[in-house]
Amino acid sequence: MSPPPTATSVSTLSGNTIAIDPQLALFLQQMASKEFVAEDLVALARTVYVHVLLRARQSAGGHRMSRELILALTGRVLTQMVGFYLDAADVSDLLDEADGTASGGGEEEAPSNDDPMEARRKRLAAAKQKSGG
C-alpha cells in the first residue's frame, strides 16, 4: 500500500503516490484559492483542468506527466474549491460530460445507462456517421 498523498505528492487511480514539483504544488494551492466564474461543475472542471494541464507541462518533467496524473491534480484543486472529494475518475467523467455537451450541442438525449464508455462509443459513431465515414 502506498503512503497517503502530501502537499508535494498526489495519489493516482492506480494507487500510486507520485511526487510533484514543489512549484507545481504551490500553483495548485494558488489555483484552489482563486474564484472562477462557471455555469456549473462541468465548466469549472474543464477550466481548472486546462489551467493545471498548461502549468504542469511547464513544470520540471511536466512533459512526461500522464493524463491520469493531470486528472488527479485537477481533482485535488477541485476538492479544495468545492469542498467535496473529487478523484481522477470523477474529473474524467466531468470532462467527458463537457465533451458530450460541446460536441452534441444538446441534440441527442443522454444515454440511459451510466456506462461512460458506451456513451463515448455512441458519440463517436454519431460523429463518424455525420462526417460520412
Residue pairs with C-beta under 8 A, 6 or more apart in sequence:
1 15
2 11
2 15
2 16
2 17
3 9
3 17
4 11
4 17
5 11
5 17
5 76
7 25
7 29
8 19
8 20
8 21
8 22
8 25
9 17
9 18
9 19
9 20
10 17
10 18
10 20
10 69
10 72
10 73
10 76
11 17
11 18
11 72
12 18
12 68
12 69
12 72
12 88
13 68
13 72
13 87
13 88
13 89
14 68
18 69
20 59
20 73
21 59
21 60
21 61
21 62
23 59
23 60
24 55
24 56
24 59
24 62
24 73
27 55
27 59
28 52
28 73
28 76
28 77
29 80
31 48
31 51
31 52
31 77
32 76
32 77
32 80
32 81
36 44
36 47
36 48
36 81
38 44
38 47
41 82
41 94
42 94
42 97
42 98
42 101
43 98
44 78
44 81
44 82
45 74
45 78
45 86
45 91
45 94
45 95
45 98
46 94
46 95
46 98
48 74
48 77
48 78
48 81
49 70
49 71
49 74
49 91
49 95
52 70
52 73
52 74
52 77
53 70
53 74
55 62
56 62
56 65
56 69
56 70
56 73
57 63
57 65
68 88
71 88
71 89
71 91
71 92
71 95
72 87
72 88
72 91
74 88
74 91
75 86
75 87
75 88
75 90
75 91
78 86
78 91
79 85
79 86
86 94
92 116
93 116
96 116
96 119
96 120
99 123
100 110
100 119
100 123
103 123
103 127
104 123
104 126
108 126
110 119
111 118
111 119
111 122
113 119
